């Protein structure tokens, strides 16, 4: 009878059928991680099933880590392998990265204090170390913040950010468990207009491994970044560690750099 309620056994059977069909669709079309399957409406039409049946099946695949769902502009259903995509061509905070990919973010501030800039920090942030600096004679001061992040309650990153203290007075009084860039922008007018990053793979030491939920020596992506304001002033020196088993590095490149005329001579 049209419109008759399904019995529990029938509902389970429909759910299992849609799950199988979605798995087959992903496999036969050779969808790769991060590729978009479509939105719920179009997927339901493509499979000839109701939206409710599709949502139930997507929930199963999401629990298995096969897909992820995001909302908002550019949202939809995406193939997943459980890794988090970290863009290298945009200056984006970790909470925003995770939110964009439909993941929750939990932050633990491990340390936040005022400190004398190390020689490396002073060079990277172009801080004077002589009399006449706003911080007084001697080395300049910085605010050093160390935070651990979890994505969907699983450890993902460990970040150390160093900000010139004279550019952000009172920074320690703000909530640093949110986006540091948002605080710098909204409170101090400091926006990361340009960021230079160096990325390599290193083994986590004992302390890093403990915070990231991995074994000592396990590979992590290390991202060292200097972020600059629109006028070229360095506003942050950061060292970010991301679990290699949960991270995919993505970049979008434009143009082609032709070799010089003397290349190969």
N, C-alpha and C positions, 0 to 999 in steps of 0.2 A: 504494500500500500504506500502510495506517495505521501511523504511527510510523516510516516510512522516513525516512532522513536526506535533507535537501534538498541538491541540487547547488548549487555556488557561484552559478551564474547565477540559479537559482530564489530563493536567499536575497536576492540583490541586487534582484530583481524585487519580492519581498514588501516589502523595506525601502522602495523607491521608492513603492510603492503606499500604504503607511501614511503616508509623508511627505506625499504628495499629499492624502490624505484628511484629515490633520490641518490642512493649510493651508486646505482647503475648509471644514472645520468652523469654523475661526477666522474666515474671511471671511464665510461665509453667516450665522453666528450674530451677526456684528458685535461680536465680542469686542474690547474696548479694552484698552490697556496697563494692567497691574496686576490685571486680572480673573483669577479663578481658573478654570481649565478643569476641575479635579478632581484626584483622586489617580490613581496609575498603575493600580491595580486597577479602578477604575470606568471610566477611559478605555479600558482594554483591553476591558472588557466592552461598553462603548458602541460600539466599533469592531469588535468580534468578532474580535480578534486576540490572539495570545499576548503575555504580558508582555515576553518577550525581544524580539519584533518591535517592540513599542511603544517599549521603551527605546532601541533602535537609531534609530528615527525621531525620538524626542525629542532624542537626541544631535545629530542633523543640524540640527534646528530651533534647538537651543541654540547651536550653532556659528554659525548664521545670525543670532542675536540676536533670534529671533522669540518664544522662550519662555525661562523660567528655572525651575529646580527647586529647591525648598527642602525640608528635612527637619525633623522634630520637630513639635511641636504647632502646628497652623495651617499646616503645610507642604503641598506639593502642586506642581502644575504651573500656572504663571501666564503669561499673555500678556505679552510684553515688547517694548519698542521700543529697548532698550539704555540707557534712562535709569535712574538710581538715585533711589528715592523718599526724600525727606528730610522726616520728620515735623516739624511746627512746634508740635504740642501736647504733646510729651513731651520730657523732658530725657534724651537718649540719646547715648552716645558713638559716634564714627564706626566703630570696630571692631564694635560691636554692631549698628549700622545695616546695615553690609555683611554681617555674618554672618547676620542675619535674612533678608536677601534672597539668600542663597546665594552670596555673592561673597567672595573672599579680600581681605584687607587687608594692605598693607605700608606701614610707617611709617618715615620718615626724620626724625630729630630734627635740625633745621637750626641751632637755637640753644637754649640753656638756661642761664640765668645769673641771679644776684642783681643787682637794679638799684634805683635810687632811683625811687620812683613819680613819674610825670609828673603835672602838675596834673589832667589829665583822669582818669587812673587813680585818683588820690587821691579825687576827687569821686565817681566811680562806685562805688568800693569803701569809701567813707566812712572813709578813713584820716586820722587826725590828723596834722598836720605841725608840732606843737609839742612842747616838752619834756614828758617824762612818758610818751611812747609806748614800748612794749617795744623798739622799734628805736633808741631814744635820741632826742636833740633833732634838729630839722630834719625833713626829709621822711621818711615811712615807706618801708620797703623792700618790694619785691615780687619774686616769682620769675616771670620771663618765659620762656615756652616757645614756640618756633615749630616746627611740624611740617608735613611734606608727606605726603599720603596717596595711595596707589594702590589702585584697585579692580580686581581681576583684572589686575594689572600695567600698568594704564593710569592716568596721573595724574588725580586727581579733586578734591582739596581742598588748601587751604593754611590752616593754623590758627595763630592767636596767642592763647595763654591767659596771663592775668596773675592770679596768686594772692597774697594778702597773706602776706608771709614769716612774720609772727609766728603765723599760724594753722597753718602747715605747716612747722615747722622740720625741716631735713634733707631737704626734698622732692627736691633735686637728686641725692641719693644713690640714689633709686629709679629703676626702669626706666620712663622716660617715653615709650617707644615703644608702650606698651600704653594702656589706658584711663586717662586722668587722673582721671576721676570714680571709677574703681574704687580707685585708689591713695588718693585723698582720703578715700574712704569707709572702706576697710579699715584704713588706717594712722592716720588722723587723726580719724575719726568725722565727717567733713564730707560731707553729702549734699545734692545740689541738690534742695531741696524745691520751689522756685519759680524759674522763669526768665523774664525779660522779654527779648524779642527784637525787633529792628528789622531788616527785610529790604528791601534795595533792589538794583537792578541797576547795576553800574558797569563801566567798562572796566579790564581788567588793565593794570598798568604793566609796564615791561620786566622787572623782577625777578620779579614775580608770574607773568607769562606764561612765563618761562623755567622756573620750578619746576612749573608746571601743564601744560606741554606744549601751549600755545596761542599764538596770535599776539598781539603787543602790541595792546592796545585791544579784544581780544575780550571779549564780555560774560561777567560772572561774577555769581553771586548773592553779595551781601555780607550776612552775618548778624552783627549786633552783639548780644551777649548779656551780661546780668548775672544770674548764678545766685546764689540765696540759700539758706542753710540754713533749717531748720525755725523757728528763732527770728528769722529775717529778716536775719541777718548776711550781707552779700555775701561770697561765697567765690571768685568768679571773674568777671573781665571778659574776654570773648573776642571776637575778630573772626575769623570764619570765611569763607573764600572757596570757593565751589563752582563748578565749570565749568557754565555754563548749558546747554551742549550735551549734558551727561550727567546733568542733575539735573531732577527734578520735585518741586515743593513740594506737600505734602499736609497738610491739616488736618481735624480732626473737631470740628465745633462743636455745642454743645448750647444749646437754648433760643433765645428771640427777645427782643431788647431793644426793648420798646415805646417809641415816641416820647413825650416829655413832653407834658403837657396843653397846654402853651403852644406846642408845635411848630406852625409854620405860621401863627401869629397875627402 
